[in-house]
Amino acid sequence: MARSANGFSIRMNDLQLMSNNLEPKLEEMEFLRPLHAEISVLVVEGRQLEADQENARKVLTELVRRRQELEKKGETLRLRAAAMLRGTFGFTSEELIPFGIRPRPRNTAPRKRKAKAEQKAGTESKAA
């Protein structure tokens, strides 16, 4: 079960409040001294964990930024290399495939526009 950082912070604040308010009462209630000592240790340890978590969050943010920058630079270089390879081998060359570049499809079938224009011309001449 995941807990939020805010929930942890609230619990640490509650423990700190308990510790601070127990302090003046320890003279009257000696039996609370061991609990107060444990609570004080937990509060210090909890605050340190919060600080460590915040530092880790900063490191993660920086790593993500650097990774995105690297991806962008890599994509730019890949596109430049692909353009050079297309210029060298030709846009429709099968030699592009080993480099992960899809060649432009070759148009082996007649164009639809030409076929439609010829059909239209043929029906007009028959009608005349």
ChimeraX attribute file (.defattr): number of C-alpha atoms within 10 A of each C-alpha:
attribute: neighborCount
match mode: 1-to-1
recipient: residues
	/A:1	3
	/A:2	4
	/A:3	7
	/A:4	8
	/A:5	12
	/A:6	9
	/A:7	10
	/A:8	14
	/A:9	14
	/A:10	11
	/A:11	14
	/A:12	20
	/A:13	15
	/A:14	13
	/A:15	18
	/A:16	17
	/A:17	12
	/A:18	14
	/A:19	19
	/A:20	13
	/A:21	12
	/A:22	16
	/A:23	14
	/A:24	10
	/A:25	12
	/A:26	13
	/A:27	11
	/A:28	8
	/A:29	11
	/A:30	9
	/A:31	10
	/A:32	14
	/A:33	15
	/A:34	10
	/A:35	12
	/A:36	19
	/A:37	13
	/A:38	11
	/A:39	17
	/A:40	17
	/A:41	12
	/A:42	15
	/A:43	20
	/A:44	13
	/A:45	13
	/A:46	18
	/A:47	15
	/A:48	12
	/A:49	12
	/A:50	16
	/A:51	12
	/A:52	12
	/A:53	13
	/A:54	13
	/A:55	12
	/A:56	12
	/A:57	12
	/A:58	11
	/A:59	12
	/A:60	12
	/A:61	12
	/A:62	12
	/A:63	12
	/A:64	11
	/A:65	12
	/A:66	12
	/A:67	12
	/A:68	12
	/A:69	12
	/A:70	12
	/A:71	12
	/A:72	12
	/A:73	11
	/A:74	12
	/A:75	12
	/A:76	12
	/A:77	12
	/A:78	15
	/A:79	12
	/A:80	12
	/A:81	13
	/A:82	17
	/A:83	14
	/A:84	12
	/A:85	17
	/A:86	19
	/A:87	10
	/A:88	11
	/A:89	13
	/A:90	15
	/A:91	18
	/A:92	14
	/A:93	17
	/A:94	14
	/A:95	16
	/A:96	19
	/A:97	10
	/A:98	8
	/A:99	11
	/A:100	10
	/A:101	18
	/A:102	16
	/A:103	16
	/A:104	13
	/A:105	10
	/A:106	9
	/A:107	8
	/A:108	6
	/A:109	6
	/A:110	8
	/A:111	9
	/A:112	9
	/A:113	9
	/A:114	10
	/A:115	11
	/A:116	11
	/A:117	10
	/A:118	12
	/A:119	12
	/A:120	11
	/A:121	12
	/A:122	11
	/A:123	10
	/A:124	10
	/A:125	9
	/A:126	7
	/A:127	7
	/A:128	5
